[in-house]
Amino acid sequence: MRVVKVAGGFGLLVVGVVMLVTPGPGILAIAGGIGLLSTEFEWARRIRDRVERAAADFKAKRAAKRAAK
């Protein structure tokens, strides 16, 4: 099962990078690949955690900005 997760994760990463320059949801594919790889690798888990923190910070700043209006 681990081989399938790793192959699928790297496959999604490659397809996502290709879709960055061609039509398609490249960012979503890359996020899916990182998510899949984060179940097996610590480096991918750190990337996922950093992106989740950045998204939460962005959401909090945007909510504060809207509340200030």
N, CA, C and O atoms as a CHARMM CRD file, in Angstrom:
* protein
*
  276
    1    1 MET  N      0.81800  -1.19300   0.00000 PROA 1      0.00000
    2    1 MET  CA     0.00000   0.00000   0.00000 PROA 1      0.00000
    3    1 MET  C      0.86300   1.25800   0.00000 PROA 1      0.00000
    4    1 MET  O      0.49400   2.26700  -0.60200 PROA 1      0.00000
    5    2 ARG  N      2.00600   1.20000   0.67100 PROA 2      0.00000
    6    2 ARG  CA     2.88200   2.36500   0.73600 PROA 2      0.00000
    7    2 ARG  C      3.38800   2.74200  -0.65800 PROA 2      0.00000
    8    2 ARG  O      3.47900   3.92400  -0.99100 PROA 2      0.00000
    9    3 VAL  N      3.71200   1.74900  -1.45700 PROA 3      0.00000
   10    3 VAL  CA     4.21200   2.01100  -2.81000 PROA 3      0.00000
   11    3 VAL  C      3.14800   2.73300  -3.63200 PROA 3      0.00000
   12    3 VAL  O      3.46600   3.62900  -4.41500 PROA 3      0.00000
   13    4 VAL  N      1.90000   2.35000  -3.45800 PROA 4      0.00000
   14    4 VAL  CA     0.80300   2.98500  -4.19400 PROA 4      0.00000
   15    4 VAL  C      0.65500   4.44400  -3.76600 PROA 4      0.00000
   16    4 VAL  O      0.46600   5.31800  -4.61200 PROA 4      0.00000
   17    5 LYS  N      0.73900   4.71500  -2.46700 PROA 5      0.00000
   18    5 LYS  CA     0.63900   6.09200  -1.97600 PROA 5      0.00000
   19    5 LYS  C      1.77600   6.95000  -2.50100 PROA 5      0.00000
   20    5 LYS  O      1.54900   8.07100  -2.95600 PROA 5      0.00000
   21    6 VAL  N      2.98600   6.43900  -2.44300 PROA 6      0.00000
   22    6 VAL  CA     4.15000   7.20400  -2.88400 PROA 6      0.00000
   23    6 VAL  C      4.08400   7.44800  -4.39600 PROA 6      0.00000
   24    6 VAL  O      4.31700   8.56500  -4.85600 PROA 6      0.00000
   25    7 ALA  N      3.76800   6.41200  -5.15900 PROA 7      0.00000
   26    7 ALA  CA     3.67000   6.56700  -6.61300 PROA 7      0.00000
   27    7 ALA  C      2.54300   7.53300  -6.97800 PROA 7      0.00000
   28    7 ALA  O      2.70800   8.38000  -7.85600 PROA 7      0.00000
   29    8 GLY  N      1.41100   7.40700  -6.31200 PROA 8      0.00000
   30    8 GLY  CA     0.29800   8.32000  -6.57300 PROA 8      0.00000
   31    8 GLY  C      0.61800   9.74800  -6.19400 PROA 8      0.00000
   32    8 GLY  O      0.25800  10.67800  -6.91700 PROA 8      0.00000
   33    9 GLY  N      1.28500   9.93600  -5.07700 PROA 9      0.00000
   34    9 GLY  CA     1.66400  11.27300  -4.63000 PROA 9      0.00000
   35    9 GLY  C      2.62000  11.95100  -5.59200 PROA 9      0.00000
   36    9 GLY  O      2.42400  13.10900  -5.96100 PROA 9      0.00000
   37   10 PHE  N      3.66400  11.22300  -6.00000 PROA 10     0.00000
   38   10 PHE  CA     4.60600  11.80800  -6.95000 PROA 10     0.00000
   39   10 PHE  C      3.96200  11.99400  -8.32000 PROA 10     0.00000
   40   10 PHE  O      4.27300  12.94800  -9.03300 PROA 10     0.00000
   41   11 GLY  N      3.06500  11.08200  -8.68400 PROA 11     0.00000
   42   11 GLY  CA     2.33900  11.24500  -9.94200 PROA 11     0.00000
   43   11 GLY  C      1.49600  12.50600  -9.94800 PROA 11     0.00000
   44   11 GLY  O      1.48100  13.24300 -10.93400 PROA 11     0.00000
   45   12 LEU  N      0.79400  12.75600  -8.85300 PROA 12     0.00000
   46   12 LEU  CA     0.00000  13.98300  -8.75200 PROA 12     0.00000
   47   12 LEU  C      0.87600  15.22400  -8.78800 PROA 12     0.00000
   48   12 LEU  O      0.50100  16.23200  -9.38700 PROA 12     0.00000
   49   13 LEU  N      2.03300  15.15900  -8.15400 PROA 13     0.00000
   50   13 LEU  CA     2.95500  16.30200  -8.19800 PROA 13     0.00000
   51   13 LEU  C      3.39500  16.60000  -9.63000 PROA 13     0.00000
   52   13 LEU  O      3.38600  17.75500 -10.05600 PROA 13     0.00000
   53   14 VAL  N      3.77400  15.57500 -10.36400 PROA 14     0.00000
   54   14 VAL  CA     4.23100  15.76800 -11.74100 PROA 14     0.00000
   55   14 VAL  C      3.10000  16.30300 -12.61200 PROA 14     0.00000
   56   14 VAL  O      3.29500  17.24600 -13.37900 PROA 14     0.00000
   57   15 VAL  N      1.92800  15.70800 -12.49600 PROA 15     0.00000
   58   15 VAL  CA     0.77500  16.16400 -13.28300 PROA 15     0.00000
   59   15 VAL  C      0.42400  17.59800 -12.89800 PROA 15     0.00000
   60   15 VAL  O      0.08300  18.40200 -13.76600 PROA 15     0.00000
   61   16 GLY  N      0.50200  17.92600 -11.62000 PROA 16     0.00000
   62   16 GLY  CA     0.20600  19.28200 -11.16400 PROA 16     0.00000
   63   16 GLY  C      1.16100  20.30700 -11.73100 PROA 16     0.00000
   64   16 GLY  O      0.74300  21.39500 -12.12800 PROA 16     0.00000
   65   17 VAL  N      2.44900  19.97200 -11.77300 PROA 17     0.00000
   66   17 VAL  CA     3.43200  20.89200 -12.34100 PROA 17     0.00000
   67   17 VAL  C      3.16800  21.08600 -13.83200 PROA 17     0.00000
   68   17 VAL  O      3.27000  22.20500 -14.33500 PROA 17     0.00000
   69   18 VAL  N      2.83600  20.02400 -14.53400 PROA 18     0.00000
   70   18 VAL  CA     2.50400  20.13900 -15.95700 PROA 18     0.00000
   71   18 VAL  C      1.27700  21.02300 -16.13700 PROA 18     0.00000
   72   18 VAL  O      1.22600  21.84100 -17.05600 PROA 18     0.00000
   73   19 MET  N      0.29000  20.86100 -15.26400 PROA 19     0.00000
   74   19 MET  CA    -0.93800  21.65500 -15.38900 PROA 19     0.00000
   75   19 MET  C     -0.74100  23.11800 -15.00900 PROA 19     0.00000
   76   19 MET  O     -1.62300  23.93600 -15.27000 PROA 19     0.00000
   77   20 LEU  N      0.37700  23.46600 -14.40700 PROA 20     0.00000
   78   20 LEU  CA     0.65400  24.87900 -14.14200 PROA 20     0.00000
   79   20 LEU  C      0.88700  25.65300 -15.43600 PROA 20     0.00000
   80   20 LEU  O      0.61100  26.85000 -15.51300 PROA 20     0.00000
   81   21 VAL  N      1.39900  24.95900 -16.45300 PROA 21     0.00000
   82   21 VAL  CA     1.65200  25.62100 -17.73200 PROA 21     0.00000
   83   21 VAL  C      0.65000  25.22200 -18.81300 PROA 21     0.00000
   84   21 VAL  O      0.66600  25.78700 -19.90700 PROA 21     0.00000
   85   22 THR  N     -0.19700  24.28200 -18.52700 PROA 22     0.00000
   86   22 THR  CA    -1.26900  23.89000 -19.44300 PROA 22     0.00000
   87   22 THR  C     -2.59100  24.07100 -18.70800 PROA 22     0.00000
   88   22 THR  O     -2.60000  24.22600 -17.48700 PROA 22     0.00000
   89   23 PRO  N     -3.70000  24.05300 -19.42900 PROA 23     0.00000
   90   23 PRO  CA    -4.99100  24.21300 -18.74800 PROA 23     0.00000
   91   23 PRO  C     -5.25800  23.06600 -17.77100 PROA 23     0.00000
   92   23 PRO  O     -5.06200  21.89400 -18.09100 PROA 23     0.00000
   93   24 GLY  N     -5.69900  23.43000 -16.59900 PROA 24     0.00000
   94   24 GLY  CA    -6.03600  22.42100 -15.60300 PROA 24     0.00000
   95   24 GLY  C     -5.77900  22.92500 -14.19800 PROA 24     0.00000
   96   24 GLY  O     -5.10800  23.93900 -14.00600 PROA 24     0.00000
   97   25 PRO  N     -6.31000  22.21800 -13.22100 PROA 25     0.00000
   98   25 PRO  CA    -6.16500  22.62900 -11.81100 PROA 25     0.00000
   99   25 PRO  C     -4.83100  22.18400 -11.21600 PROA 25     0.00000
  100   25 PRO  O     -4.79300  21.27700 -10.38500 PROA 25     0.00000
  101   26 GLY  N     -3.74600  22.81700 -11.63600 PROA 26     0.00000
  102   26 GLY  CA    -2.41200  22.41500 -11.19500 PROA 26     0.00000
  103   26 GLY  C     -2.20100  22.52900  -9.70700 PROA 26     0.00000
  104   26 GLY  O     -1.62700  21.63200  -9.09100 PROA 26     0.00000
  105   27 ILE  N     -2.65800  23.62400  -9.11700 PROA 27     0.00000
  106   27 ILE  CA    -2.46300  23.83300  -7.67400 PROA 27     0.00000
  107   27 ILE  C     -3.18700  22.73700  -6.88100 PROA 27     0.00000
  108   27 ILE  O     -2.66000  22.23300  -5.88900 PROA 27     0.00000
  109   28 LEU  N     -4.37600  22.38000  -7.31700 PROA 28     0.00000
  110   28 LEU  CA    -5.11800  21.33000  -6.60400 PROA 28     0.00000
  111   28 LEU  C     -4.41400  19.97900  -6.70900 PROA 28     0.00000
  112   28 LEU  O     -4.36400  19.23100  -5.73300 PROA 28     0.00000
  113   29 ALA  N     -3.87700  19.66700  -7.87200 PROA 29     0.00000
  114   29 ALA  CA    -3.16000  18.40100  -8.03800 PROA 29     0.00000
  115   29 ALA  C     -1.90400  18.37300  -7.17600 PROA 29     0.00000
  116   29 ALA  O     -1.59200  17.35500  -6.55800 PROA 29     0.00000
  117   30 ILE  N     -1.18300  19.49600  -7.13400 PROA 30     0.00000
  118   30 ILE  CA     0.01700  19.56700  -6.29200 PROA 30     0.00000
  119   30 ILE  C     -0.36500  19.41400  -4.82200 PROA 30     0.00000
  120   30 ILE  O      0.30400  18.69800  -4.07800 PROA 30     0.00000
  121   31 ALA  N     -1.43300  20.08300  -4.40500 PROA 31     0.00000
  122   31 ALA  CA    -1.89700  19.95700  -3.01300 PROA 31     0.00000
  123   31 ALA  C     -2.28300  18.52100  -2.69800 PROA 31     0.00000
  124   31 ALA  O     -1.98100  18.01400  -1.61700 PROA 31     0.00000
  125   32 GLY  N     -2.94300  17.87200  -3.63200 PROA 32     0.00000
  126   32 GLY  CA    -3.31100  16.46500  -3.42800 PROA 32     0.00000
  127   32 GLY  C     -2.09100  15.56800  -3.32700 PROA 32     0.00000
  128   32 GLY  O     -2.04900  14.65700  -2.50100 PROA 32     0.00000
  129   33 GLY  N     -1.09900  15.82600  -4.16700 PROA 33     0.00000
  130   33 GLY  CA     0.13500  15.04000  -4.11500 PROA 33     0.00000
  131   33 GLY  C      0.87100  15.22100  -2.80100 PROA 33     0.00000
  132   33 GLY  O      1.34600  14.25300  -2.20800 PROA 33     0.00000
  133   34 ILE  N      0.96500  16.47800  -2.34300 PROA 34     0.00000
  134   34 ILE  CA     1.61800  16.73700  -1.05300 PROA 34     0.00000
  135   34 ILE  C      0.81700  16.07600   0.07300 PROA 34     0.00000
  136   34 ILE  O      1.38800  15.48800   0.99100 PROA 34     0.00000
  137   35 GLY  N     -0.50000  16.18000  -0.01000 PROA 35     0.00000
  138   35 GLY  CA    -1.33900  15.54300   1.02000 PROA 35     0.00000
  139   35 GLY  C     -1.13300  14.04400   1.07800 PROA 35     0.00000
  140   35 GLY  O     -1.05200  13.46100   2.15900 PROA 35     0.00000
  141   36 LEU  N     -1.04800  13.42400  -0.07900 PROA 36     0.00000
  142   36 LEU  CA    -0.84000  11.97600  -0.13100 PROA 36     0.00000
  143   36 LEU  C      0.55900  11.60600   0.36100 PROA 36     0.00000
  144   36 LEU  O      0.72500  10.63900   1.10400 PROA 36     0.00000
  145   37 LEU  N      1.54400  12.36600  -0.04700 PROA 37     0.00000
  146   37 LEU  CA     2.91500  12.07700   0.38500 PROA 37     0.00000
  147   37 LEU  C      3.12600  12.37300   1.86200 PROA 37     0.00000
  148   37 LEU  O      3.99100  11.76900   2.49700 PROA 37     0.00000
  149   38 SER  N      2.34100  13.29900   2.41900 PROA 38     0.00000
  150   38 SER  CA     2.52300  13.65100   3.83200 PROA 38     0.00000
  151   38 SER  C      2.14200  12.51500   4.77500 PROA 38     0.00000
  152   38 SER  O      2.49300  12.54500   5.95500 PROA 38     0.00000
  153   39 THR  N      1.43200  11.52100   4.26900 PROA 39     0.00000
  154   39 THR  CA     1.11700  10.36600   5.10900 PROA 39     0.00000
  155   39 THR  C      2.31600   9.43400   5.25700 PROA 39     0.00000
  156   39 THR  O      2.33500   8.56900   6.13200 PROA 39     0.00000
  157   40 GLU  N      3.32600   9.62000   4.38500 PROA 40     0.00000
  158   40 GLU  CA     4.48500   8.72700   4.39400 PROA 40     0.00000
  159   40 GLU  C      5.80900   9.42300   4.68700 PROA 40     0.00000
  160   40 GLU  O      6.73500   8.78000   5.18100 PROA 40     0.00000
  161   41 PHE  N      5.92800  10.72700   4.39500 PROA 41     0.00000
  162   41 PHE  CA     7.20700  11.41600   4.50100 PROA 41     0.00000
  163   41 PHE  C      7.09700  12.65300   5.37800 PROA 41     0.00000
  164   41 PHE  O      6.13500  13.41600   5.28800 PROA 41     0.00000
  165   42 GLU  N      8.10800  12.83500   6.23200 PROA 42     0.00000
  166   42 GLU  CA     8.12800  13.98200   7.13700 PROA 42     0.00000
  167   42 GLU  C      8.29900  15.30000   6.37600 PROA 42     0.00000
  168   42 GLU  O      7.68000  16.29800   6.74500 PROA 42     0.00000
  169   43 TRP  N      9.11700  15.32800   5.33000 PROA 43     0.00000
  170   43 TRP  CA     9.32900  16.56400   4.57100 PROA 43     0.00000
  171   43 TRP  C      8.02100  17.04600   3.93900 PROA 43     0.00000
  172   43 TRP  O      7.76600  18.24900   3.88500 PROA 43     0.00000
  173   44 ALA  N      7.20100  16.12200   3.46500 PROA 44     0.00000
  174   44 ALA  CA     5.91300  16.50900   2.87400 PROA 44     0.00000
  175   44 ALA  C      4.95100  16.98200   3.96600 PROA 44     0.00000
  176   44 ALA  O      4.14400  17.88300   3.73800 PROA 44     0.00000
  177   45 ARG  N      5.03900  16.37500   5.14500 PROA 45     0.00000
  178   45 ARG  CA     4.20000  16.78700   6.26500 PROA 45     0.00000
  179   45 ARG  C      4.53700  18.21800   6.69100 PROA 45     0.00000
  180   45 ARG  O      3.64000  18.99500   7.01800 PROA 45     0.00000
  181   46 ARG  N      5.83000  18.56700   6.68700 PROA 46     0.00000
  182   46 ARG  CA     6.23700  19.93200   7.03100 PROA 46     0.00000
  183   46 ARG  C      5.70900  20.93400   6.00400 PROA 46     0.00000
  184   46 ARG  O      5.25300  22.01700   6.37200 PROA 46     0.00000
  185   47 ILE  N      5.77000  20.58300   4.73000 PROA 47     0.00000
  186   47 ILE  CA     5.23800  21.46700   3.68500 PROA 47     0.00000
  187   47 ILE  C      3.73900  21.65100   3.87200 PROA 47     0.00000
  188   47 ILE  O      3.23500  22.77200   3.81100 PROA 47     0.00000
  189   48 ARG  N      3.02500  20.54900   4.10100 PROA 48     0.00000
  190   48 ARG  CA     1.57300  20.61900   4.29900 PROA 48     0.00000
  191   48 ARG  C      1.22800  21.48600   5.50600 PROA 48     0.00000
  192   48 ARG  O      0.31300  22.30700   5.44400 PROA 48     0.00000
  193   49 ASP  N      1.95900  21.30300   6.59700 PROA 49     0.00000
  194   49 ASP  CA     1.68800  22.09000   7.80300 PROA 49     0.00000
  195   49 ASP  C      1.95800  23.57500   7.57200 PROA 49     0.00000
  196   49 ASP  O      1.19900  24.42500   8.03800 PROA 49     0.00000
  197   50 ARG  N      3.03600  23.88800   6.85300 PROA 50     0.00000
  198   50 ARG  CA     3.36100  25.28800   6.57200 PROA 50     0.00000
  199   50 ARG  C      2.27600  25.94100   5.71100 PROA 50     0.00000
  200   50 ARG  O      1.89400  27.08600   5.95100 PROA 50     0.00000
  201   51 VAL  N      1.78900  25.22000   4.72600 PROA 51     0.00000
  202   51 VAL  CA     0.72300  25.75100   3.86100 PROA 51     0.00000
  203   51 VAL  C     -0.56900  25.92400   4.66000 PROA 51     0.00000
  204   51 VAL  O     -1.27200  26.91900   4.48800 PROA 51     0.00000
  205   52 GLU  N     -0.88400  24.97300   5.52400 PROA 52     0.00000
  206   52 GLU  CA    -2.09100  25.09100   6.35100 PROA 52     0.00000
  207   52 GLU  C     -2.01100  26.30400   7.27600 PROA 52     0.00000
  208   52 GLU  O     -3.00200  27.01400   7.44700 PROA 52     0.00000
  209   53 ARG  N     -0.83400  26.55100   7.88000 PROA 53     0.00000
  210   53 ARG  CA    -0.66600  27.72800   8.74000 PROA 53     0.00000
  211   53 ARG  C     -0.81200  29.01700   7.94700 PROA 53     0.00000
  212   53 ARG  O     -1.45600  29.96000   8.40400 PROA 53     0.00000
  213   54 ALA  N     -0.21800  29.06100   6.76300 PROA 54     0.00000
  214   54 ALA  CA    -0.31100  30.25900   5.92500 PROA 54     0.00000
  215   54 ALA  C     -1.75600  30.52400   5.51900 PROA 54     0.00000
  216   54 ALA  O     -2.19300  31.67400   5.50100 PROA 54     0.00000
  217   55 ALA  N     -2.49300  29.47800   5.19500 PROA 55     0.00000
  218   55 ALA  CA    -3.90300  29.64300   4.82800 PROA 55     0.00000
  219   55 ALA  C     -4.72800  30.12400   6.01600 PROA 55     0.00000
  220   55 ALA  O     -5.60800  30.96900   5.85200 PROA 55     0.00000
  221   56 ALA  N     -4.45900  29.60700   7.19600 PROA 56     0.00000
  222   56 ALA  CA    -5.18200  30.04300   8.39300 PROA 56     0.00000
  223   56 ALA  C     -4.86600  31.49800   8.72200 PROA 56     0.00000
  224   56 ALA  O     -5.75600  32.26100   9.09700 PROA 56     0.00000
  225   57 ASP  N     -3.59600  31.88400   8.58100 PROA 57     0.00000
  226   57 ASP  CA    -3.21100  33.28300   8.82200 PROA 57     0.00000
  227   57 ASP  C     -3.89400  34.21000   7.82800 PROA 57     0.00000
  228   57 ASP  O     -4.39000  35.27100   8.20600 PROA 57     0.00000
  229   58 PHE  N     -3.92100  33.81800   6.56400 PROA 58     0.00000
  230   58 PHE  CA    -4.58000  34.62100   5.53600 PROA 58     0.00000
  231   58 PHE  C     -6.06500  34.78000   5.84400 PROA 58     0.00000
  232   58 PHE  O     -6.62500  35.86900   5.72000 PROA 58     0.00000
  233   59 LYS  N     -6.68700  33.68300   6.24400 PROA 59     0.00000
  234   59 LYS  CA    -8.11800  33.72100   6.56200 PROA 59     0.00000
  235   59 LYS  C     -8.38700  34.64300   7.75400 PROA 59     0.00000
  236   59 LYS  O     -9.35600  35.40300   7.74400 PROA 59     0.00000
  237   60 ALA  N     -7.54100  34.57900   8.77000 PROA 60     0.00000
  238   60 ALA  CA    -7.72300  35.42700   9.95200 PROA 60     0.00000
  239   60 ALA  C     -7.51800  36.90600   9.60700 PROA 60     0.00000
  240   60 ALA  O     -8.27600  37.76000  10.06600 PROA 60     0.00000
  241   61 LYS  N     -6.50400  37.20400   8.80800 PROA 61     0.00000
  242   61 LYS  CA    -6.26700  38.59300   8.40900 PROA 61     0.00000
  243   61 LYS  C     -7.41600  39.12900   7.56800 PROA 61     0.00000
  244   61 LYS  O     -7.83400  40.27600   7.72400 PROA 61     0.00000
  245   62 ARG  N     -7.91400  38.29500   6.68500 PROA 62     0.00000
  246   62 ARG  CA    -9.03200  38.73700   5.83500 PROA 62     0.00000
  247   62 ARG  C    -10.29100  38.97600   6.67500 PROA 62     0.00000
  248   62 ARG  O    -11.01400  39.94600   6.44500 PROA 62     0.00000
  249   63 ALA  N    -10.55100  38.11100   7.63000 PROA 63     0.00000
  250   63 ALA  CA   -11.71800  38.29100   8.50700 PROA 63     0.00000
  251   63 ALA  C    -11.56900  39.56500   9.33400 PROA 63     0.00000
  252   63 ALA  O    -12.54100  40.29600   9.52400 PROA 63     0.00000
  253   64 ALA  N    -10.37000  39.83500   9.82400 PROA 64     0.00000
  254   64 ALA  CA   -10.13800  41.05700  10.60400 PROA 64     0.00000
  255   64 ALA  C    -10.32200  42.29700   9.74300 PROA 64     0.00000
  256   64 ALA  O    -10.86000  43.30900  10.19300 PROA 64     0.00000
  257   65 LYS  N     -9.87200  42.20400   8.51000 PROA 65     0.00000
  258   65 LYS  CA   -10.00400  43.33100   7.59000 PROA 65     0.00000
  259   65 LYS  C    -11.47500  43.60100   7.27700 PROA 65     0.00000
  260   65 LYS  O    -11.89900  44.75500   7.20400 PROA 65     0.00000
  261   66 ARG  N    -12.23900  42.54500   7.09400 PROA 66     0.00000
  262   66 ARG  CA   -13.68000  42.71100   6.82700 PROA 66     0.00000
  263   66 ARG  C    -14.40800  43.25700   8.03400 PROA 66     0.00000
  264   66 ARG  O    -15.33100  44.06100   7.90100 PROA 66     0.00000
  265   67 ALA  N    -13.99400  42.82100   9.21400 PROA 67     0.00000
  266   67 ALA  CA   -14.65100  43.29200  10.43700 PROA 67     0.00000
  267   67 ALA  C    -14.35800  44.77100  10.69300 PROA 67     0.00000
  268   67 ALA  O    -15.16200  45.46600  11.31500 PROA 67     0.00000
  269   68 ALA  N    -13.20800  45.25100  10.21500 PROA 68     0.00000
  270   68 ALA  CA   -12.82500  46.64200  10.41600 PROA 68     0.00000
  271   68 ALA  C    -13.60500  47.60500   9.52400 PROA 68     0.00000
  272   68 ALA  O    -13.64000  48.80700   9.78900 PROA 68     0.00000
  273   69 LYS  N    -14.22200  47.09000   8.48200 PROA 69     0.00000
  274   69 LYS  CA   -14.95400  47.96200   7.55700 PROA 69     0.00000
  275   69 LYS  C    -16.23200  48.45600   8.14000 PROA 69     0.00000
  276   69 LYS  O    -16.96200  49.20100   7.48500 PROA 69     0.00000
